């Protein structure tokens, strides 16, 4: 029986992104204030069936984009994720996109 339990535990721990969170809710799902599964987006363009933003970066420019849905300057990041992370223990941060200057290689952030 222990061997089966150890195998199940090993498989579950290696599932990574597919494993449920410690609250029993998939990692891609948000909880509302009552602890129930809820929407991630609570304030951005709520009347739209899908929030889509198109941005064009000029060569050599950088864009810093919100991924926490809390930014007051959405789709641009205003640092609201820092408060969100402190309150929830999350680790979300912005998406940073850079457009290379003509003839230059793209900078990497590994």
C-alpha positions in Angstrom: 0.0 0.0 0.0 2.9 2.4 0.8 4.4 1.7 -2.6 1.2 2.7 -4.3 0.8 5.8 -2.2 4.5 6.8 -2.9 4.0 6.3 -6.6 0.8 8.4 -6.6 2.6 11.1 -4.7 5.5 11.1 -7.0 3.3 11.3 -10.1 1.2 14.1 -8.6 4.2 16.1 -7.6 5.7 15.8 -11.1 2.5 16.9 -12.7 3.6 20.5 -12.0 1.2 22.9 -13.7 -1.6 20.3 -13.8 -1.5 19.7 -10.0 -4.2 21.5 -8.0 -3.2 24.3 -5.7 -3.2 23.9 -1.9 -6.8 25.1 -1.9 -8.0 22.4 -4.3 -8.6 24.9 -7.1 -6.7 24.6 -10.4 -3.8 27.1 -10.6 -5.4 28.9 -13.5 -8.5 29.8 -11.5 -9.0 32.7 -9.1 -10.9 32.8 -5.9 -13.3 35.6 -5.0 -13.6 37.3 -1.6 -15.8 34.4 -0.4 -13.2 31.8 -1.4 -15.2 30.6 -4.3 -14.0 30.2 -7.9 -14.4 33.5 -9.6 -13.2 35.7 -12.4 -9.7 37.0 -12.6 -10.7 40.3 -14.3 -12.9 42.3 -11.9 -12.6 45.7 -13.4 -11.2 45.9 -17.0 -13.6 46.4 -19.9 -16.3 44.2 -18.3 -18.9 44.8 -21.0 -16.6 43.2 -23.6 -16.9 39.5 -24.3 -13.1 39.3 -24.5 -10.4 41.9 -23.4 -8.0 42.4 -26.3 -5.3 45.0 -26.6 -3.1 45.7 -29.6 0.1 47.6 -29.0 2.8 48.6 -31.5 6.3 49.2 -30.2 8.6 51.5 -32.1 12.1 50.1 -32.8 14.3 50.3 -29.6 11.3 50.9 -27.3 10.1 48.7 -24.4 6.6 48.0 -23.1 5.8 46.8 -19.6 2.4 45.1 -19.5 0.1 44.1 -16.7 -0.6 40.4 -16.0 -2.4 40.8 -12.6 -5.5 42.6 -13.9 -5.1 45.2 -11.1 -3.4 48.0 -12.9 -5.0 51.4 -13.1 -3.3 52.0 -16.4 -4.2 48.6 -18.0 -2.8 47.2 -20.3 0.3 48.9 -19.0 1.7 47.9 -15.6 1.6 50.4 -12.8 3.1 48.1 -10.2 -0.2 47.1 -8.6 1.0 43.5 -8.7 3.3 44.3 -5.7 0.4 45.0 -3.4 -1.5 42.0 -4.8 1.6 39.7 -4.2 2.0 41.0 -0.6 -1.7 40.4 0.2 -2.0 37.0 -1.5 1.4 35.4 -1.4 1.3 35.3 -5.2 4.4 35.9 -7.4 2.9 37.6 -10.5 4.8 40.3 -12.3 4.6 42.2 -15.6 5.2 41.1 -19.1 8.2 43.1 -20.5 8.4 43.3 -24.3 11.3 45.0 -26.1 11.4 45.9 -29.8 15.0 45.6 -31.2 16.4 48.6 -33.0 16.8 48.1 -36.7 19.8 45.8 -37.3 20.2 44.8 -33.6 19.6 41.5 -32.0 16.8 41.3 -29.4 17.9 41.6 -25.8 17.1 38.6 -23.6 16.1 38.4 -20.0 16.9 34.8 -18.9 
